Amino acid sequence: MNVGARRDGESHAEYAYRIMRTNILDLTMKPGTVINEGDIAEQLAVSRTPVHEAVLKLKEEFLIHIRPRKESKVSYIDIDMVNEGFFIRRNLEPAAMKAAMKHIGPEYRKKLMENLRTQKEIIETGRLEEFLTCDDEFHEIIYIAANKPLTFSVVQRMGSHLTRMRYLIQIFNCYDFIPVSFREHEQMYEMLTFGTASDFSIDDYVIQHIKGFQDYLPKIVNEYRDYFKYL
């Protein structure tokens, strides 16, 4: 497990949750990994109580499977939940984009521009493994600009299995979608700054953007069959 430093003001439970969640999402803790709360507590230099609290919270996000009186494990990726993640994003992100177009101010346009500069630098320097994190931050800024930060939290929690699929694509070295995704982010910034034509469909555009890496999914599932549930 990759362990980072505790952030200022972060409780032990918040710290344990953040570190465990990150390691599960980026597949450092692979599906099926047994959860040993004592070992994790030792690695994080905290007691078992905050680790147990984190485990229960991650269970609510379907990232840990708890079997009473038996061992707990990192949950396998559930294709039905991957599809639910797509469903949630397809329905919420166009609405967030439209709301942001009405409410966005200079502060958030500046944050989006800074994020785009980072995306461009990541691509130009070949640090493509960093792109997904920057991608998530870009979309989070849009939700916050739309005054919908809690909605973004719901998207993140309920889309956790979809997030793991995205990291599998990264592990599989399928980076072809990244330049396209970056160009679409630039276009989304332009829409938020200058607006769109009256006959332009925000819904269709955002949905197509979300579906950008779907073509890789059958290959990923076939390559990492042991990571999935009910295959």
C-alpha positions in Angstrom: 0.0 0.0 0.0 1.3 3.5 -0.9 1.2 5.7 2.2 1.4 9.5 2.0 1.6 12.0 4.8 -1.5 13.1 6.8 -2.8 16.4 5.7 -3.2 19.4 8.1 -6.4 19.1 10.1 -7.1 15.6 8.8 -8.4 13.2 11.5 -7.0 9.7 11.7 -10.2 8.3 10.3 -10.2 10.7 7.4 -6.5 9.9 6.7 -7.1 6.1 6.8 -10.1 6.5 4.5 -8.3 8.7 2.0 -5.2 6.5 1.8 -7.2 3.2 1.5 -9.6 4.6 -1.0 -6.8 5.9 -3.2 -5.0 2.6 -3.1 -8.2 0.7 -4.0 -9.1 3.0 -6.9 -5.7 3.0 -8.5 -5.5 -0.7 -8.1 -2.5 -0.7 -5.8 -4.8 -2.8 -3.6 -6.1 -5.2 -6.2 -9.6 -6.7 -6.3 -9.8 -9.6 -3.9 -7.0 -8.3 -1.6 -7.7 -9.4 2.0 -8.1 -6.4 4.4 -6.0 -6.8 7.5 -6.9 -3.8 9.7 -4.0 -4.4 12.1 -1.4 -4.3 9.3 -3.0 -1.2 7.7 -3.1 0.5 11.1 0.6 -0.2 11.6 1.5 1.1 8.1 -0.5 4.3 8.8 0.8 4.7 12.3 -2.8 4.9 13.7 -4.9 2.7 15.9 -7.3 0.1 14.5 -10.4 2.1 15.3 -10.0 4.7 12.5 -9.0 2.0 10.0 -12.2 0.1 10.9 -14.2 3.2 10.5 -12.6 3.7 7.0 -13.4 0.1 6.1 -17.1 0.6 7.0 -17.2 3.8 4.9 -15.6 2.0 1.9 -18.1 -0.7 2.3 -20.8 1.9 1.7 -19.1 2.8 -1.5 -19.0 -0.8 -2.6 -15.2 -0.9 -2.6 -14.8 -3.4 0.3 -16.8 -6.5 0.7 -17.3 -7.5 4.4 -18.3 -11.0 5.2 -19.5 -11.4 8.9 -17.1 -13.4 11.0 -14.9 -13.9 7.9 -12.2 -11.9 6.2 -13.0 -8.7 4.4 -11.7 -8.1 0.9 -11.3 -5.4 -1.7 -14.4 -5.8 -3.8 -14.2 -7.2 -7.4 -15.1 -4.8 -10.1 -18.8 -5.2 -10.9 -19.8 -4.5 -14.5 -23.3 -3.6 -13.5 -21.8 -0.9 -11.2 -19.5 0.3 -14.0 -22.6 0.8 -16.1 -24.4 2.6 -13.3 -21.4 4.9 -13.1 -21.8 5.7 -16.8 -25.5 6.3 -16.2 -24.9 8.7 -13.3 -22.3 10.7 -15.3 -24.4 10.7 -18.5 -27.3 12.3 -16.6 -25.6 14.6 -14.1 -22.6 16.0 -16.0 -24.6 17.7 -18.8 -26.7 19.4 -16.2 -23.7 20.5 -14.2 -22.1 21.9 -17.4 -25.3 23.9 -18.2 -25.5 25.2 -14.6 -21.8 26.2 -14.7 -22.3 28.1 -17.9 -24.9 30.3 -16.1 -22.9 30.8 -12.9 -19.2 30.5 -13.6 -17.1 33.5 -12.7 -13.5 34.6 -13.2 -12.1 32.6 -10.3 -13.3 29.2 -11.7 -12.4 30.1 -15.3 -8.9 30.8 -14.0 -8.8 27.4 -12.2 -9.9 25.6 -15.3 -7.2 27.3 -17.4 -4.6 26.4 -14.9 -5.8 22.8 -15.0 -5.6 22.8 -18.8 -2.0 24.0 -18.6 -1.2 21.1 -16.3 -3.0 18.7 -18.7 -0.9 20.0 -21.6 2.3 19.7 -19.7 1.5 16.1 -18.6 0.9 15.2 -22.3 4.0 17.0 -23.6 6.3 15.5 -20.9 4.9 12.0 -21.3 3.6 11.7 -17.7 0.4 10.2 -19.0 -0.2 8.2 -15.8 -1.0 11.6 -14.1 -3.7 12.5 -16.6 -6.7 10.8 -14.9 -6.2 12.7 -11.6 -6.0 16.0 -13.5 -9.1 15.0 -15.5 -11.1 14.4 -12.3 -10.0 17.8 -11.0 -11.2 19.5 -14.2 -14.6 18.1 -13.9 -14.7 18.8 -10.1 -14.1 22.5 -10.8 -17.1 22.5 -13.2 -19.3 21.0 -10.5 -18.1 23.5 -8.0 -18.6 26.4 -10.4 -22.1 25.2 -10.9 -22.5 25.3 -7.1 -23.0 21.5 -7.0 -20.1 20.2 -4.9 -22.2 17.6 -3.2 -23.4 16.3 -6.5 -19.8 15.7 -7.5 -19.2 13.8 -4.3 -22.2 11.5 -5.2 -20.7 11.0 -8.7 -17.3 10.1 -7.2 -18.8 7.7 -4.6 -21.3 5.9 -6.9 -18.9 5.8 -9.8 -16.1 4.1 -7.9 -16.2 0.9 -10.0 -16.1 3.0 -13.2 -13.0 4.9 -11.8 -11.2 1.5 -11.3 -11.9 0.7 -14.9 -10.3 4.0 -16.0 -7.2 3.1 -14.0 -7.1 -0.3 -15.6 -7.0 1.4 -19.0 -4.1 3.3 -17.7 -2.3 0.1 -16.5 -3.1 -1.4 -19.9 -1.2 1.5 -21.5 -4.2 2.5 -23.6 -3.5 6.2 -23.7 -4.9 7.0 -27.2 -7.9 8.7 -25.7 -5.9 11.3 -23.7 -5.1 13.8 -26.5 -8.8 13.7 -27.6 -10.0 14.1 -24.1 -7.6 17.1 -23.6 -9.0 18.8 -26.8 -12.5 18.2 -25.6 -11.6 19.8 -22.2 -10.3 22.9 -24.1 -13.6 23.1 -26.0 -15.6 22.7 -22.8 -13.6 25.7 -21.3 -14.5 27.7 -24.4 -18.1 26.9 -24.0 -18.0 28.0 -20.4 -16.3 31.2 -21.3 -18.0 32.2 -24.6 -21.2 30.1 -24.6 -22.5 28.0 -27.5 -24.8 28.4 -30.5 -28.5 28.1 -29.8 -28.8 24.8 -31.7 -25.7 23.2 -30.0 -26.5 20.2 -27.8 -24.5 20.3 -24.6 -26.0 16.9 -23.6 -24.7 15.2 -26.7 -21.3 16.7 -26.4 -20.7 15.9 -22.8 -22.1 12.3 -23.2 -19.8 11.7 -26.1 -16.9 13.0 -24.0 -17.8 10.6 -21.1 -17.9 7.7 -23.5 -14.5 8.4 -24.9 -12.7 5.3 -23.5 -15.6 2.8 -23.7 -14.1 1.1 -26.8 -11.3 -0.2 -24.6 -13.5 -1.9 -22.1 -14.0 -5.4 -23.7 -10.2 -5.7 -24.1 -9.6 -4.7 -20.5 -12.2 -7.1 -19.1 -10.6 -9.9 -21.2 -7.1 -9.1 -20.0 -7.9 -8.7 -16.3 -10.7 -11.2 -16.0 -9.7 -12.1 -12.4 -10.5 -8.6 -11.3 -14.2 -8.8 -12.2 -17.3 -10.1 -10.6 -19.6 -12.6 -12.3 -17.5 -13.2 -15.4 
